[in-house]
Amino acid sequence: MTGNSAVTTWVDECVKLCKPDKVHWCDGSDAERDMLTKMLLDRGEFQRLNEANWPNCYLYRSDPTDVARTEKVTYICSEKESDAGPTNNYLSPAQAQTDILPRYAGAMKGRTMYVIPYVMGPLGSPYSKVGFQLTDSAYVVLNMFIMARVGKRALDQLGSSADFVKGLHSIGELLPETRAICHFPERNEIWSFGSGYGGNALLGKKCHALRIASAQARREGWLAEHMLILGLENPEGKVYYIAAAFPSACGKTNLAMVIPPAALKGWRTWTVGDDIAWMRYGKDGRLYAINPEAGFFGVAPGTSAKTNLNALKTASANSIFTNVGVDENQNVWWEGLGPAPAKLTDWKGNPWTPDSPEKAAHPNSRFTTPASQCPSISPHWEDPEGVPISAILFGGRRASLVPLVVESTSWNNGVLIGASMGSEATAAATDTKAGTIRHDPMAMLPFCGYHMGDYFQHWIDMGKKVANPPKIYGVNWFRQDENGKFLWPGFGDNVRVLQWIIDRVEGKGEPSKPRLEICLANKT
């Protein structure tokens, strides 16, 4: 427990409301992790994977109605409806108090309430933020152990301060009709009810690190963005850091861990983060970014030795797999991993063969894995001051019209490129048909905790703070020809586009011809 009265008072209020049988304060220790893992194994909620091939890895199957973000019941509960804006679902704090809070009454009877103190961002960083998640899901606890810095370390960083994010989560009865995720940006608070899925239930992730943090960032003069952070090292040993925004399941993790092609001798990439970036200007006038997360919550389907070897190696130990297939030898499998086994148990627990009409793994199945295990992890990924950003990329999945890469003419033009982003919808959200074009400015439409118009203005204002902000680029790896064939090879070859971008940052290259055919012609 903690002597911080602001924390204990809030926890006591939630205990009275939810009425758990027990309250367990998480310390983040290995012993605690082992205890919770054994409990889920004994309950049959976890399945131990092949220890030789997947050491200390486990399979979990979520409820079939609870497999992705549920944006239609995700609310911004600002004091004024105008502050939420037209792109967010709005619920007034008073209405949330009347309609949503009663769902928690007695919801944890017969269960344990776990209190998870956590830090988003490197320990000791002045840019990191402390949060507390209360949950009745041991699965959520074990995922948060991977995705954030938890336990005593968080209590030490908070000290006696009352500046922390409050997150109350209960899986309830897992009924879609009672599901709700509410964000209160003025009071740094989150309520999540009726879901055990990652984006809805791991409150440090999208809820805290984007929706709440984006509102904090606007107030405090920084940026909280749905962006990867990678380092690109040239043959002379100079490292350039790039932040890039892509909608979920559009190759963000693949690019964060990309391996340069053999033709680019002497070039190397470094992974800082695969999903979220918190960025602010340093004293030297450069934009610096930290990765607030400690793990990766990656989409499994399509991940393979060819598409993302580093992700596969990262997830090969000490990881949790959700809604993937498993073979008779307790090895996980998903579409795109390799040849399909003769038979499997699918993500719903049913027998599966290559002739089965449904996929073995859910299209939004996931792996949760420690970032520290990534072979390409940057030695500076936990630098308290962050890493300096040389370029910002905005991209999506577009089969036509949008070119491979385009350079903005100014910071404001770059903001326009980001604000104009559209992408084919994917399985990461339940509310949009896959394949349809969805307008998704800066890949933040589902995650901005306030009015998108004010968000664009905040970006414009950030460009006024220094004389030379980073250059901004639009990219699209997914352009197709008239036969539906991809025009660009993608994957490791994307580094050639990054190389061109770095040349442009250094004032080299051809500014007027960032066309697909030039990149193809330069392939050696």
Beta strands, then each sheet from edge to edge (+ up, - down):
strand 1: 22-25
strand 2: 46-48
strand 3: 58-60
strand 4: 74-76
strand 5: 89-90
strand 6: 112-120
strand 7: 129-135
strand 8: 149-150
strand 9: 165-170
strand 10: 180-184
strand 11: 189-193
strand 12: 223-225
strand 13: 227-233
strand 14: 239-245
strand 15: 268-273
strand 16: 277-281
strand 17: 287-290
strand 18: 295-299
strand 19: 320-322
strand 20: 325-326
strand 21: 332-333
strand 22: 344-345
strand 23: 351-352
strand 24: 366-370
strand 25: 387-395
strand 26: 405-407
strand 27: 422-424
strand 28: 437-439
strand 29: 471-475
sheet 1: 1+ 6+ 7- 9- 11- 10+ 4+ 5+
sheet 2: 1+ 6+ 8-
sheet 3: 2+ 3- 19- 24+ 18-
sheet 4: 12+ 16- 17+ 25- 14- 13+ 15-
sheet 5: 12+ 16- 17+ 25- 29- 26+
sheet 6: 20+ 21-
sheet 7: 22+ 23-
sheet 8: 27+ 28-
end
